[in-house]
Structures are given as structure tokens and as C-alpha cells.
Amino acid sequence: MQPPKEALLHFIREALAEDVGDGDHTSLACIPADKKSTARLLVKDYGVIAGVGFASFLLKTLEPDIEMEVFLEDGSEIHPGDIAFTAYGHTQTLLKGERLLLNVMQRMSGIATQASMFAGEVEGLSTRILDTRKTTPFNRWLEKWAVHIGGCDNYRFGLFDRIMIKDNHVDACGSISLAIDRVHEYMKAKGLDLEITVEVRNLDELAEVMRRGGVHRIMLDNFEVPLLKEAVEIIDGAYETEASGGIVLNTVRKYAETGVDFVSSGALTHTVDPLDLSFKIDA
């Protein structure tokens, strides 16, 4: 699930332009241009590491001949004192990329750790955990990459790759049935073939969707666990089912045990603590 090369290059260019500007003047002043060093990625936390692939791509973008030795691949469990990888190249290059490398890896590793815990909570059940669009602007590819590394699934990448009729669409349109009708008319006119999810807030709206049909998945939003179980039994496999709305780590298994096909949780990406990592240059 590695992001497209073009997306990574664009991100790196913009991030370095923000951080480096017209030059890393401290390194340029202190360190000879021909000096080479080895840098170690040191782990100072417990969790699941993510972003090793990004670090390799970043450093080799900055200096194609940089030599890397990887000891912990993406998705590995980590402990304080571990060395994830070493990189050997020009010292100025290593320092130029240090902050971007750490910012991304710490954030990605925090997300991967969170995703791993969510996946562990539903182990043995058929329910799959999905991320959401609650991501940091311009970092979505990286954050969804981390979710995948941690063992959960990616949902929509944006508004363009799936139809999702939510409460605001329904209220603005007038009814669920009318919204579904208009979606089908729109896709026919545009020559689109996108899967359709419709959000329901209660059993009355669920009944309307069951009568109208024409969707692939029903999202049961903010349903309490007993009501969710009842809704899943009503749907009875006619459509995919998804639970959403305030589902966090210590409640996700209860929701999954209702038999719902998917649980989507913004907590995979928007309430995550970064892992403590360090990038140290050996003199």
C-alpha cells in the first residue's frame, strides 16, 4: 500500500522547502561538504514501527548513493534500545533530512501502533477495522500507509472514490430515497461506477433504505450496541454493514461482536501519540 512515487516526491519537495528553505546553514557552516557519517535510527518507545520505507525513499531521494542497513522492517514490534536501521552517506545530507524523517516516522509509528491495537481487539472475529478521512492535510497517503502497516484497512482516500450519502446530504436533499435516486442519475450521466454507502441514524431510516435498495453498504451511525445488533439482524446480509461514530479502542470489540462487517474509527489517525524515535549521527 505504499503511496505512488509521484505523491511521495511531491510531499518531500514541499516538506523540505518548508524546513530547509535556502539552505541548512548550520550544517553548511559546521561540517565539511565531503564528510561522511553513519546515522542510527534509535527506538526509545514501545509499539509498532512504520515509516522505514519512507525513510529509505527520502534519504535516497536526497542522495541516491546513501547506504542503508535495515534491522526492523515496517510493521515490526519495537522496544526501547532497538536500532531500526543505519544510513551511511554525506553528513550534510543526513542532517538535512533528519527532521522530516523523524516527524514522519514518529507520526506513522504512532498510527501503526494504534492500528495494531485495534486489530488485536477484534482478533478471531470477521469484522474489519477501517480508517476514515480524519487525517492531517497533505499527509493522508502517509497516515493511511501507517494504518495498513498496523494491520487495519484503508477506506476512502477522498470524496472522489466512493459515494457516501451522509446525514448532511440526506437533510439537504430531502430524504434518503431521493438522495439515492439522484446519486444513480448522477453516476449514469457522468459514466461513473462507484460503490455506494448510505448512513442511517435510526431504524426508521434503515427501513427506508431496505425498501429503496440500490446501495452496497449501510453505515449505522452512533447506534448503541444492542440497537446495532438488531439492525445487523434486520439487514441479514442483504448489504454490507458498517458501524461508525465514537468507536474507540476499549469499545471496538463490543461493536464487532454484533456481527457487523466493518467498523470505521477516526481514532486510528486523529487521536494518536507519536512514538519516541531518535536519529543519531556517529562522528
LOZATI-844814 format. One line per 4 residues: number of its first residue (from 1); for each residue x, y, z of N, C-alpha, C. Coordinates in Angstrom, 1 decimal, decimal comma. Layout:
! LOZATI-844814
NUM = X/Y/Z/X/Y/Z/X/Y/Z  ...
***
This chain:
! LOZATI-844814
1 = 0,8/-1,2/0,0/0,0/0,0/0,0/0,9/1,3/0,0  2,1/1,1/-0,4/3,0/2,3/-0,5/2,4/3,3/-1,4  2,4/4,6/-1,0/1,9/5,7/-1,8/2,6/5,7/-3,2  1,9/6,3/-4,2/2,6/6,4/-5,5/3,9/7,2/-5,4
5 = 4,8/6,9/-6,2/6,1/7,6/-6,1/5,9/9,1/-6,3  5,0/9,5/-7,2/4,8/10,9/-7,5/4,3/11,6/-6,3  3,4/11,0/-5,5/2,9/11,6/-4,3/4,0/11,8/-3,3  4,8/10,8/-3,1/5,9/10,9/-2,1/6,9/12,0/-2,5
9 = 7,2/12,1/-3,8/8,2/13,1/-4,2/7,6/14,5/-4,0  6,3/14,6/-4,3/5,7/15,9/-4,1/5,7/16,3/-2,7  5,3/15,4/-1,8/5,4/15,6/-0,4/6,7/16,0/0,1  7,7/15,3/-0,3/9,1/15,5/0,1/9,6/16,9/-0,3
13 = 9,3/17,2/-1,6/9,7/18,5/-2,1/9,1/19,7/-1,3  7,8/19,6/-1,0/7,1/20,6/-0,3/7,6/20,7/1,2  7,8/19,5/1,8/8,2/19,5/3,2/9,6/20,0/3,4  10,5/19,7/2,4/11,9/20,2/2,5/12,0/21,7/2,2
17 = 11,1/22,1/1,3/11,1/23,6/1,0/10,7/24,4/2,3  9,7/23,8/3,0/9,3/24,4/4,3/10,4/24,4/5,3  11,1/23,3/5,4/12,1/23,1/6,5/13,5/23,7/6,2  13,9/23,5/5,0/15,3/23,8/4,6/15,4/25,2/4,0
21 = 14,3/25,6/3,3/14,4/26,9/2,7/15,6/27,1/1,7  16,4/28,1/1,9/17,5/28,3/1,0/18,8/27,6/1,5  18,7/26,8/2,6/19,8/26,0/3,0/19,9/25,7/4,4  20,4/24,6/4,8/20,7/24,2/6,2/22,0/24,9/6,6
25 = 21,9/26,2/7,0/23,1/27,0/7,1/24,0/26,5/8,3  23,4/25,9/9,3/24,2/25,4/10,4/25,1/24,3/10,0  24,5/23,3/9,3/25,3/22,2/8,8/26,3/22,6/7,7  25,9/23,5/6,9/26,8/24,0/5,8/28,0/24,7/6,4
29 = 27,8/25,4/7,5/28,9/26,2/8,2/29,8/25,3/9,0  29,2/24,2/9,6/30,0/23,4/10,6/30,7/22,2/10,0  30,1/21,7/8,9/30,5/20,3/8,5/31,1/20,4/7,1  32,3/19,9/6,9/32,8/19,8/5,5/31,9/19,1/4,5
33 = 31,8/19,6/3,3/30,9/19,0/2,3/31,3/17,6/2,0  32,5/17,2/2,1/32,9/15,8/1,8/32,9/14,8/2,9  32,5/15,3/4,1/32,5/14,4/5,3/31,3/13,5/5,2  31,6/12,2/5,5/30,5/11,2/5,5/30,4/10,6/7,0
37 = 29,2/10,2/7,3/28,9/9,7/8,6/27,9/8,5/8,5  27,8/7,8/9,6/26,7/6,8/9,8/25,7/7,3/10,8  24,4/7,2/10,4/23,3/7,6/11,3/22,5/6,4/11,7  22,1/6,4/13,0/21,3/5,3/13,5/19,9/5,8/13,9
41 = 18,9/5,0/13,5/17,5/5,3/13,9/17,3/4,6/15,2  17,3/5,3/16,3/17,2/4,7/17,7/15,7/4,7/18,1  15,3/3,6/18,7/13,9/3,4/19,2/14,0/3,7/20,7  13,1/4,6/21,2/13,0/4,9/22,6/11,6/4,7/23,2
45 = 10,8/3,8/22,5/9,4/3,6/22,9/9,0/2,2/22,5  7,9/1,8/23,0/7,3/0,5/22,7/6,2/0,7/21,6  6,0/-0,2/20,7/5,0/-0,1/19,8/5,3/-0,9/18,5  4,8/-0,3/17,4/5,0/-0,9/16,0/5,6/0,2/15,2
49 = 6,7/-0,2/14,5/7,4/0,8/13,7/6,8/1,0/12,3  6,7/2,2/11,9/6,3/2,4/10,5/7,0/3,6/10,0  7,3/3,6/8,7/8,0/4,7/8,0/9,4/4,4/7,6  9,8/3,1/7,9/11,2/2,7/7,4/11,2/2,9/5,9
53 = 10,2/2,4/5,2/10,2/2,6/3,8/10,2/4,0/3,3  9,5/4,9/4,1/9,5/6,3/3,7/10,9/6,8/4,0  11,6/6,5/5,1/12,9/7,0/5,4/13,9/6,6/4,3  13,8/5,4/3,8/14,7/4,9/2,7/14,5/5,7/1,5
57 = 13,2/6,0/1,1/12,8/6,7/-0,1/13,3/8,2/0,1  13,2/8,8/1,2/13,6/10,1/1,5/15,1/10,3/1,3  15,8/9,4/2,0/17,3/9,6/2,0/17,9/9,3/0,6  17,3/8,3/-0,1/17,8/8,0/-1,4/17,4/9,1/-2,4
61 = 16,3/9,8/-2,1/15,9/11,0/-3,0/16,9/12,1/-2,8  17,4/12,3/-1,5/18,3/13,3/-1,2/19,7/13,0/-1,7  20,1/11,7/-1,7/21,4/11,2/-2,1/21,3/9,8/-2,5  21,2/9,5/-3,8/21,0/8,2/-4,3/22,0/7,1/-3,8
65 = 23,2/7,5/-3,5/24,2/6,5/-3,1/24,2/6,3/-1,6  23,3/6,8/-0,9/23,3/6,5/0,6/23,1/5,0/0,8  23,8/4,5/1,7/23,8/3,0/2,0/23,0/2,8/3,3  21,9/2,0/3,2/21,1/1,7/4,3/21,1/0,2/4,7
69 = 21,1/0,0/6,0/21,0/-1,4/6,5/19,8/-1,4/7,5  18,8/-2,2/7,1/17,6/-2,2/7,8/17,5/-3,4/8,7  17,3/-3,2/10,0/17,2/-4,2/11,0/15,7/-4,5/11,4  14,9/-3,5/11,3/13,5/-3,7/11,7/12,6/-3,1/10,5
73 = 11,9/-4,1/9,9/11,0/-3,7/8,8/9,8/-3,0/9,3  9,1/-2,3/8,4/7,8/-1,7/8,8/6,8/-2,8/9,3  6,2/-2,5/10,4/5,2/-3,5/11,0/5,9/-4,3/12,1  7,2/-4,1/12,4/7,8/-4,9/13,4/7,5/-4,3/14,8
77 = 7,4/-5,1/15,8/7,3/-4,7/17,2/8,6/-4,1/17,6  8,6/-3,0/18,4/9,8/-2,3/18,8/9,8/-2,1/20,3  11,1/-2,0/20,8/11,3/-1,8/22,2/12,4/-0,7/22,4  12,4/0,0/23,5/13,5/1,0/23,7/14,9/0,3/23,6
81 = 15,8/1,0/22,9/17,1/0,4/22,7/17,3/-0,2/21,3  16,2/-0,5/20,6/16,3/-1,1/19,3/16,9/-0,1/18,3  17,6/-0,6/17,3/18,1/0,2/16,2/17,3/-0,3/15,0  16,5/0,6/14,4/15,7/0,2/13,3/16,5/0,1/12,0
85 = 17,4/1,0/11,8/18,3/1,0/10,6/19,5/1,9/10,8  20,4/1,7/9,9/21,5/2,7/9,8/21,6/3,2/8,4  22,1/4,4/8,3/22,3/5,0/7,0/23,7/5,7/6,9  24,4/5,4/5,8/25,8/6,0/5,6/25,8/6,8/4,4
89 = 26,2/8,1/4,6/26,3/9,0/3,5/26,8/10,3/3,9  26,7/11,3/3,1/27,3/12,6/3,4/26,5/13,2/4,7  27,3/13,7/5,6/26,8/14,1/6,9/25,8/15,3/6,7  26,1/16,2/5,8/25,1/17,3/5,5/23,8/16,8/5,0
93 = 23,8/15,7/4,2/22,6/15,1/3,7/21,8/14,5/4,8  22,4/13,8/5,7/21,7/13,1/6,8/21,1/14,1/7,7  21,8/15,2/7,9/21,2/16,3/8,8/20,1/17,0/8,1  20,2/17,2/6,8/19,2/17,9/6,0/17,8/17,1/6,1
97 = 17,9/15,8/6,1/16,7/15,0/6,1/16,2/14,6/7,5  17,0/14,9/8,5/16,7/14,4/9,8/15,3/14,7/10,4  15,0/16,0/10,3/13,7/16,4/11,0/12,5/15,9/10,2  12,5/15,9/8,9/11,4/15,4/8,1/11,3/13,9/8,3
101 = 12,4/13,2/8,3/12,4/11,7/8,6/11,8/11,4/9,9  12,2/12,1/11,0/11,7/11,8/12,3/10,2/12,2/12,5  9,8/13,4/11,9/8,4/13,8/12,0/7,5/12,8/11,4  7,9/12,3/10,3/7,0/11,3/9,6/7,0/10,0/10,3
105 = 8,2/9,5/10,6/8,3/8,2/11,2/7,6/8,1/12,6  7,8/9,2/13,4/7,2/9,2/14,7/5,6/9,2/14,6  5,1/10,0/13,7/3,7/10,0/13,5/3,2/8,7/12,9  3,8/8,2/11,9/3,4/6,9/11,3/3,5/5,8/12,3
109 = 4,5/5,8/13,1/4,7/4,7/14,1/3,6/4,7/15,1  3,2/6,0/15,5/2,1/6,1/16,5/0,8/5,6/15,9  0,5/5,9/14,6/-0,7/5,4/13,9/-0,6/3,9/13,8  0,5/3,3/13,4/0,6/1,9/13,2/0,4/1,1/14,5
113 = 0,9/1,7/15,6/0,8/1,1/16,9/-0,7/1,1/17,3  -1,4/2,2/17,1/-2,8/2,3/17,4/-3,6/1,3/16,5  -3,3/1,2/15,2/-4,0/0,3/14,4/-3,7/-1,2/14,8  -2,5/-1,5/15,2/-2,2/-2,8/15,7/-3,0/-3,2/16,9
117 = -3,2/-2,2/17,8/-4,1/-2,5/19,0/-5,5/-2,7/18,6  -6,0/-1,9/17,7/-7,4/-2,1/17,2/-7,6/-3,5/16,6  -6,6/-3,8/15,7/-6,7/-5,1/15,1/-6,7/-6,3/16,1  -5,8/-6,1/17,1/-5,8/-7,1/18,2/-7,1/-7,2/18,9
121 = -7,8/-6,1/19,1/-9,1/-6,2/19,8/-10,1/-7,0/19,1  -10,1/-7,1/17,8/-11,1/-7,9/17,1/-10,6/-9,2/16,6  -9,4/-9,6/17,1/-8,8/-10,9/16,6/-9,8/-12,0/16,9  -10,0/-12,9/15,9/-10,9/-14,0/15,9/-12,3/-13,7/15,4
125 = -12,5/-12,4/15,2/-13,8/-12,1/14,6/-13,7/-11,7/13,1  -14,8/-11,7/12,4/-14,7/-11,4/10,9/-14,7/-9,9/10,6  -15,0/-9,1/11,6/-15,1/-7,6/11,4/-13,8/-7,0/11,0  -13,8/-6,2/10,0/-12,6/-5,5/9,6/-12,7/-4,0/10,1
129 = -11,5/-3,5/10,5/-11,4/-2,1/11,0/-11,0/-1,2/9,9  -11,7/-0,1/9,7/-11,4/0,8/8,6/-11,0/2,2/9,2  -10,1/2,9/8,5/-9,8/4,2/8,8/-10,8/5,2/8,1  -10,6/6,5/8,3/-11,5/7,5/7,8/-10,7/8,6/7,1
133 = -11,4/9,7/6,7/-10,8/10,8/6,1/-10,3/11,8/7,2  -10,3/11,4/8,4/-9,9/12,3/9,5/-8,3/12,2/9,6  -7,7/12,8/8,7/-6,2/12,7/8,6/-5,7/14,2/8,5  -4,4/14,3/8,7/-3,7/15,6/8,6/-3,6/16,0/7,1
137 = -4,1/17,2/6,8/-4,0/17,7/5,4/-2,6/17,5/4,8  -2,6/16,9/3,6/-1,4/16,7/2,8/-0,6/15,5/3,3  -1,1/14,8/4,4/-0,4/13,7/4,9/-1,2/12,4/4,8  -2,3/12,4/4,1/-3,2/11,3/4,0/-2,6/10,0/3,6
141 = -1,8/10,1/2,5/-1,2/8,9/2,0/-0,3/8,2/3,0  0,5/9,0/3,7/1,4/8,5/4,7/0,6/7,9/5,9  -0,4/8,6/6,4/-1,2/8,1/7,5/-2,0/6,9/7,2  -2,5/6,8/6,0/-3,2/5,6/5,6/-2,2/4,4/5,4
145 = -1,1/4,7/4,9/0,0/3,7/4,8/0,3/3,1/6,2  0,4/4,0/7,2/0,7/3,5/8,5/-0,5/2,7/9,1  -1,7/3,0/8,8/-2,8/2,2/9,2/-2,7/0,8/8,6  -2,4/0,7/7,4/-2,2/-0,6/6,7/-1,0/-1,4/7,3
149 = 0,1/-0,7/7,6/1,2/-1,4/8,2/0,8/-1,9/9,6  -0,1/-1,2/10,3/-0,5/-1,7/11,6/-1,5/-2,8/11,6  -2,1/-3,1/10,5/-3,0/-4,3/10,4/-4,4/-4,0/10,2  -4,8/-2,7/10,0/-6,2/-2,4/9,7/-6,3/-2,0/8,2
153 = -7,5/-1,7/7,8/-7,8/-1,5/6,3/-8,0/0,0/6,0  -7,7/0,4/4,8/-8,0/1,7/4,3/-9,4/1,8/3,7  -10,0/2,9/4,0/-11,4/3,1/3,4/-11,2/4,1/2,3  -12,1/5,1/2,2/-12,0/6,1/1,1/-10,7/6,9/1,3
157 = -10,1/7,2/0,1/-8,9/8,1/0,1/-9,4/9,6/-0,1  -10,6/9,7/-0,5/-11,2/11,1/-0,7/-12,6/11,0/-1,1  -13,1/12,2/-1,4/-14,5/12,3/-1,9/-14,8/11,7/-3,2  -13,7/11,4/-3,9/-13,8/11,0/-5,3/-13,9/9,5/-5,6
161 = -13,6/8,6/-4,6/-13,5/7,2/-5,0/-14,6/6,4/-4,4  -15,6/7,0/-3,8/-16,8/6,2/-3,3/-17,9/7,2/-3,1  -19,2/6,8/-3,3/-20,3/7,6/-2,9/-20,6/7,3/-1,5  -20,7/8,3/-0,6/-21,1/8,2/0,8/-22,2/9,2/1,1
165 = -23,4/8,7/1,2/-24,5/9,6/1,5/-24,7/9,7/3,0  -24,3/10,8/3,5/-24,3/11,0/5,0/-25,5/11,9/5,4  -25,6/12,1/6,7/-26,8/12,8/7,2/-27,0/14,2/6,6  -25,9/14,9/6,4/-26,0/16,3/5,8/-26,5/16,2/4,4
169 = -26,1/15,2/3,6/-26,6/15,0/2,3/-28,1/14,7/2,3  -28,5/13,9/3,2/-29,9/13,5/3,3/-30,7/14,7/3,7  -30,3/15,4/4,7/-31,1/16,6/5,2/-31,1/17,7/4,1  -30,0/17,9/3,4/-30,0/18,9/2,3/-30,8/18,5/1,1
173 = -30,9/17,2/0,9/-31,6/16,7/-0,3/-33,1/16,6/-0,1  -33,4/16,1/1,1/-34,9/16,0/1,5/-35,3/14,6/2,0  -34,6/13,6/1,5/-34,9/12,2/2,0/-33,8/11,3/1,5  -33,7/10,2/2,2/-32,7/9,1/1,8/-33,0/8,6/0,4
177 = -34,3/8,3/0,2/-34,7/7,7/-1,1/-34,3/8,7/-2,3  -34,6/10,0/-2,1/-34,4/10,9/-3,1/-32,9/11,1/-3,3  -32,1/11,0/-2,2/-30,6/11,1/-2,4/-30,1/9,9/-3,2  -30,6/8,7/-2,9/-30,1/7,6/-3,6/-30,5/7,7/-5,1
181 = -31,7/8,1/-5,4/-32,2/8,3/-6,8/-31,3/9,3/-7,5  -30,9/10,4/-6,9/-30,1/11,4/-7,5/-28,7/10,9/-7,7  -28,2/10,1/-6,8/-26,8/9,5/-7,0/-26,8/8,6/-8,2  -27,8/7,8/-8,4/-27,8/6,9/-9,6/-28,0/7,7/-10,8
185 = -28,8/8,8/-10,8/-28,9/9,6/-12,0/-27,6/10,3/-12,3  -26,9/10,8/-11,3/-25,6/11,5/-11,5/-24,6/10,6/-12,1  -24,5/9,4/-11,5/-23,4/8,4/-12,0/-23,7/8,0/-13,4  -25,0/7,8/-13,7/-25,3/7,4/-15,1/-24,9/8,5/-16,1
189 = -25,2/9,8/-15,7/-24,9/10,9/-16,6/-23,4/11,1/-16,7  -22,6/10,8/-15,7/-21,2/11,0/-15,7/-20,4/9,8/-16,1  -21,1/8,7/-16,3/-20,4/7,5/-16,7/-19,6/6,9/-15,5  -20,0/7,0/-14,3/-19,3/6,6/-13,1/-19,8/5,2/-12,6
193 = -19,0/4,5/-12,0/-19,4/3,2/-11,4/-18,7/3,1/-10,0  -19,3/3,8/-9,1/-18,8/3,8/-7,7/-19,7/3,1/-6,8  -19,1/2,4/-5,8/-19,9/1,8/-4,8/-20,5/2,9/-3,9  -21,7/2,5/-3,3/-22,5/3,5/-2,6/-22,7/3,0/-1,1
197 = -22,3/3,9/-0,2/-22,6/3,7/1,2/-23,7/4,8/1,6  -24,6/4,4/2,4/-25,6/5,3/2,9/-25,6/5,2/4,4  -25,6/6,4/5,0/-25,6/6,4/6,5/-27,1/6,5/7,0  -27,4/5,7/8,0/-28,7/5,8/8,7/-28,5/6,1/10,2
201 = -29,4/6,8/10,7/-29,3/7,3/12,1/-30,2/6,5/13,1  -31,2/5,8/12,5/-32,2/5,1/13,3/-32,8/4,0/12,5  -33,7/3,2/13,1/-34,3/2,0/12,4/-35,3/2,5/11,4  -35,9/3,7/11,5/-36,8/4,2/10,5/-36,0/4,5/9,2
205 = -34,9/5,1/9,3/-34,1/5,4/8,1/-33,6/4,0/7,6  -33,2/3,1/8,4/-32,8/1,8/7,9/-33,9/1,1/7,1  -35,2/1,2/7,6/-36,3/0,6/6,9/-36,5/1,3/5,5  -36,2/2,6/5,4/-36,4/3,3/4,1/-35,3/2,8/3,2
209 = -34,1/2,6/3,6/-33,0/2,1/2,7/-33,4/0,7/2,3  -33,9/-0,1/3,2/-34,2/-1,5/2,8/-35,3/-1,5/1,8  -36,2/-0,6/1,8/-37,3/-0,5/0,8/-36,7/0,0/-0,5  -35,9/1,0/-0,5/-35,4/1,6/-1,7/-34,3/0,8/-2,3
213 = -33,4/0,2/-1,6/-32,3/-0,5/-2,1/-31,3/0,4/-2,9  -30,6/-0,3/-3,8/-29,7/0,5/-4,7/-28,4/1,0/-4,1  -28,0/0,3/-3,0/-26,7/0,7/-2,3/-25,9/-0,6/-2,1  -24,6/-0,4/-1,7/-23,8/-1,5/-1,4/-23,6/-1,7/0,1
217 = -23,6/-0,6/0,8/-23,3/-0,7/2,3/-24,2/0,2/3,0  -24,6/-0,2/4,2/-25,3/0,6/5,1/-24,5/1,0/6,3  -24,2/2,2/6,5/-23,4/2,7/7,7/-24,4/3,0/8,8  -24,2/2,3/9,9/-25,1/2,5/11,1/-24,4/3,4/12,1
221 = -24,8/4,7/12,1/-24,0/5,7/12,8/-24,6/6,0/14,2  -23,6/5,9/15,1/-24,0/6,2/16,5/-25,1/5,3/17,1  -25,1/4,0/16,6/-26,0/3,1/17,2/-25,4/2,5/18,5  -26,2/2,4/19,5/-25,7/1,7/20,7/-25,7/0,2/20,4
225 = -24,8/-0,5/21,1/-24,5/-1,9/20,7/-25,8/-2,8/20,6  -26,8/-2,8/21,5/-28,0/-3,6/21,3/-28,7/-3,2/20,0  -28,9/-1,9/19,8/-29,6/-1,5/18,6/-28,8/-1,9/17,3  -27,5/-1,8/17,4/-26,6/-2,2/16,2/-26,8/-3,7/15,9
229 = -26,9/-4,5/17,0/-27,1/-5,9/16,7/-28,4/-6,2/16,1  -29,5/-5,4/16,5/-30,8/-5,6/15,9/-30,8/-5,2/14,5  -30,1/-4,1/14,2/-30,0/-3,6/12,8/-29,3/-4,6/11,9  -28,2/-5,1/12,4/-27,4/-6,1/11,6/-28,3/-7,3/11,3
233 = -29,1/-7,7/12,3/-30,0/-8,9/12,0/-31,1/-8,5/11,0  -31,6/-7,3/11,0/-32,6/-6,8/10,1/-32,0/-6,9/8,7  -30,8/-6,4/8,5/-30,2/-6,3/7,2/-29,9/-7,8/6,7  -29,5/-8,6/7,6/-29,3/-10,1/7,3/-28,5/-10,4/6,1
237 = -27,4/-9,7/5,9/-26,6/-10,0/4,7/-27,0/-9,4/3,4  -28,1/-8,7/3,4/-28,6/-8,1/2,1/-27,6/-7,0/1,6  -27,0/-6,3/2,5/-26,0/-5,3/2,2/-24,8/-5,4/3,2  -23,7/-4,9/2,8/-22,6/-4,8/3,8/-23,0/-3,8/4,9
241 = -22,5/-4,1/6,1/-22,8/-3,3/7,2/-21,6/-2,6/7,8  -21,7/-1,4/8,3/-20,6/-0,7/8,9/-21,1/0,1/10,1  -20,4/-0,1/11,2/-20,7/0,7/12,4/-19,7/1,9/12,5  -20,2/3,0/12,9/-19,3/4,2/13,0/-19,9/5,1/14,1
245 = -19,0/6,1/14,5/-19,5/7,1/15,5/-18,9/6,8/16,9  -17,8/7,4/17,2/-17,3/7,4/18,5/-16,8/6,1/19,0  -16,4/5,2/18,1/-15,9/3,9/18,5/-14,4/4,0/18,7  -14,0/3,6/19,9/-12,6/3,7/20,3/-12,1/2,3/20,7
249 = -10,8/2,3/21,1/-10,1/1,0/21,4/-10,9/0,2/22,4  -11,3/0,7/23,5/-11,9/-0,1/24,5/-13,3/-0,5/24,3  -13,9/0,0/23,2/-15,3/-0,4/22,9/-15,4/-1,2/21,6  -14,4/-1,2/20,8/-14,5/-1,7/19,4/-14,9/-3,2/19,4
253 = -14,4/-4,0/20,3/-14,8/-5,4/20,3/-16,3/-5,6/20,5  -16,9/-4,9/21,4/-18,3/-5,0/21,7/-19,1/-4,7/20,4  -18,7/-3,7/19,6/-19,4/-3,4/18,4/-19,1/-4,6/17,4  -17,9/-5,0/17,3/-17,6/-6,1/16,3/-18,3/-7,4/16,6
257 = -18,6/-7,6/17,9/-19,3/-8,9/18,3/-20,8/-8,9/17,8  -21,3/-7,8/17,4/-22,7/-7,7/16,8/-22,8/-8,4/15,5  -21,6/-8,7/14,9/-21,6/-9,3/13,5/-21,5/-8,3/12,4  -21,3/-7,0/12,7/-21,2/-6,0/11,7/-19,9/-6,3/10,8
261 = -20,0/-6,0/9,6/-18,9/-6,4/8,6/-17,7/-5,5/8,9  -18,0/-4,2/9,1/-16,9/-3,2/9,2/-17,1/-2,3/10,4  -16,1/-1,8/11,0/-16,1/-0,7/12,0/-15,1/0,3/11,5  -15,6/1,6/11,3/-14,7/2,7/10,9/-14,5/3,5/12,2
265 = -13,3/4,0/12,3/-12,9/4,8/13,5/-11,9/5,8/13,2  -12,3/7,1/13,4/-11,3/8,2/13,2/-10,2/8,1/14,2  -10,4/7,4/15,3/-9,3/7,3/16,3/-8,1/6,6/15,8  -8,1/5,9/14,7/-6,9/5,4/14,1/-5,9/6,4/13,7
269 = -6,4/7,6/13,4/-5,5/8,6/12,9/-5,6/10,0/13,6  -6,7/10,3/14,2/-6,8/11,7/14,7/-6,5/11,8/16,2  -6,4/10,8/16,9/-6,1/10,9/18,3/-4,9/9,9/18,6  -3,8/10,2/18,1/-2,6/9,3/18,2/-1,4/10,0/18,8
273 = -0,7/9,4/19,7/0,5/9,9/20,2/1,7/9,4/19,4  2,6/10,3/19,0/3,8/9,8/18,2/4,7/9,0/19,1  5,4/8,0/18,4/6,4/7,3/19,2/7,7/8,0/19,2  8,4/7,8/20,3/9,7/8,5/20,5/10,8/7,8/19,8
277 = 11,3/8,4/18,8/12,4/7,9/18,0/13,5/9,0/17,9  14,7/8,5/17,6/15,9/9,5/17,5/16,8/9,1/16,4  17,3/10,1/15,7/18,2/9,9/14,6/19,6/10,4/15,0  20,5/9,6/15,2/21,8/10,0/15,8/22,9/9,8/14,8
281 = 23,7/10,8/14,7/24,9/10,8/13,8/26,1/10,3/14,6  26,8/9,3/14,1/28,1/8,8/14,7/29,2/9,6/14,1  30,0/10,2/14,9/31,1/11,0/14,4/32,1/10,2/13,7
***
